[in-house]
Amino acid sequence: MHNQRRWLAVSAIGFSLFLSTLDGTIVALALPPIARHFQLSARLVSTVTLGYAIPLTVLILPAGDLVGRFRVLPTFLVAGPAESAKRRQGLLPV
């Protein structure tokens, strides 16, 4: 049982790092057209990218620890997909 928990922790860390990288990639791909539209400098664009990616990467594990301490994970696992489905159906504003 102890070995299974260790692999679960390693998997969770790997998955969180993957999601953080994916999220940073999405921001990096969306930012150039936004910067052109608003006529922003390259320096400001890089500041926005780093200002978004660094806190997300640093805070993702402590956030997971808080979720585990307060036992809100089951609520999130039910409410998150339900809210997403409602948004897709147009029942909630985007």
Protein Blocks (a to p, Z undefined) as FASTA:
>chain_A
ZZmmmmmmmmmmmmmmmmmmmmmmmmmmmmmmmmmmnopafklmmmmmmmmmmmmmmmmm
mmmmmmmmnopmmmmmmmmmmmmmmmmnopacZZ
